[in-house]
Amino acid sequence: MIEQTDISYEKSVLIGLITKFQDEEKAEEYLDELQFLAYTAGGEVLKRFTQKMEVPNPKTFIGSGKLDEVKNFIEENDVGVAIFDDELTPAQQKNIEKILHCKIIDRTNLILDIFAQRAQTSYARTQVELAQYQYLLPRLAGMWTHLERQRGGIGMRGPGETEIETDRRIVRDRIALLKEKLKKIDRQMDVQRGNRGSLIRVALVGYTNVGKSTLMNLISKSDVFAENKLFATLDTTVRKVVIGNLPFLLTDTVGFIRKLPTQLVESFKSTLDEVREADLLLHVVDISHPSFEHHIDSVDKILEEIGSADKPTVMVFNKIDIYNPEEIEEDDLMTEKTKAHYTLEEWKHTWMAKLNGDAIFISALNKENISEFRKLVYEKVKEIHTTRFPYNNFLYPEYSEEE
C-alpha cells in the first residue's frame, strides 16, 4: 500500500478556475465541495483563490500573477498544502511545486487520500491501492528532484533514467498484480452473490454524504458506519431486511461525486456490480443541498455508464428536517424568485410531480415519514417479487405497519 501522509489539521488553501465551461457560481460550488473534501481529509482551509481564464495555463494551471499572490499568502501564513480543484498534469504539478515550495495536491489526489483513509476491507484497500498506483505512474519522473542538476549533458544519461525506469517497472508490475487480485476477489464475490438465492435485491445509490448509511441503519437495524463527511462508506454492505413479512437484500454502496477520478471509476467498477445486479434502486438525494439537482444528474450519468439507468428506481429525498428555502421579504420587489426560494410543496409540483408514486420525502435522522417509506419499498419489492414468482402472490397481503 502506498504510504499516506497525515495532513490532519494541516493549513491549506484552495485554488480553482472560472472558465468558459465553468462560470463563477459553478466554480464556487465546486470549491465548496473541495473544502468539504479537505475537511474530510483533515485539512483546515484558510483561503480560496479563483481566477478567470479561458483555459488552464498549461504550465502552472493559473497565471503567474495569481500564483505570486498564492505564494505570498502561503509564506505569510505558514500554509502546508495547496489544493487545486482539477487534476493537474505531472508537468504542472512539478512547476507549481518549484514556485510555491509546499505540498501540491489536486482534486484527484485528495479523493484518493480520503479513500485510503476510509478503506476498511481488503477489497476496498486493493481497489484504492490500484487507483493510487495508476495516478502515480505518470508522475514518477517528477519525484526524482534529487537528480535535477544531473539532467542532460555528457555522462549524465544513465543512473537517473535507470532508477526511474526501474521504479516504473515496479509500479507496472504492482498494478498488474493488483488487477489480478481484484479479479480473484470479484470471482469470489460473484459466487457469494449467486449463493444469495432468489431474494429481491435493493441497492441504495446516491451522491456522497446524502444519508444512505443512516437510512441503511434505520431500516435494516444494523450498525453501518455513518458520519457527516464525504465518502464515510467505501465498503459495500449487504443486509437481509424484512418489511411486513417480505424479505429482501439491501445494499449500501459507495457514494458518487462530480469530477470523480478516472482511476477510481475504473478501480471501483466491480464494487458497482451490486448496483448492476439490483432489482430496485433507492436513489437517495440530500434535498437540503442547494445543488441537489446537479447531484441527481451526476448519479444518473454514472448509472448510465454502468448500464443501470433503466432499472426501477424510487427517488428518496432525504434531510427534509434541515431544508430551508431562502425567503423574499414582502416589500422586496427587486428579488426574483428562483429555485432557492421553493418550498418542499412547490418542489413537489415541478418535475418531481412526474415521478408519481416513485418519490418520497423523508428524514432518516429524525425518522420523519419512515412508515410511508417502508410501505413504498414494500409495495415496490412485492411488485417485483410477484411478477417473478406469481405463485407466491397470496403470501404477501397489503402492507400494515409492524408492531
Buried (B, 14 or more C-beta within 10 A) or exposed (E): EBEBEEBEEBBBBBBBBBBEEBEEEBBBBBBBBBBBBBBBBBBBBBBBBBBEBEEBBEEBBBBEEBBEBBBEBBEEEEBBBBBBBBBBBBBBBBBBBEBBEBBBBBBBBBBBBBBBBBBEEEBBBBBBBBBBBBBBBEBBBBEBEEBEEBEEEEEEEEEBBEBBEEBBEEBEEBBEEBBEBBEEBBEEBEEEBEEEEEBBBBBBBBBBBBBBBBBBBBBBEBEBBBEEBBBBBBBBBBBEBEBBEBBBBBBBBBBBBBBBBEBBBBBBBBBBBBBBBBBBBBBBBBBBBEBBBBBBEBBBEBBEEEEBEEBBBBBBBBBBEEBEBEEBEEEEEEEEEEEEEBEEEEBBEEEBEEBEEBBBBBBBBEEBBBEEBBBBBBBBBBBBBBEEEEEEEEEBEEBEEEE
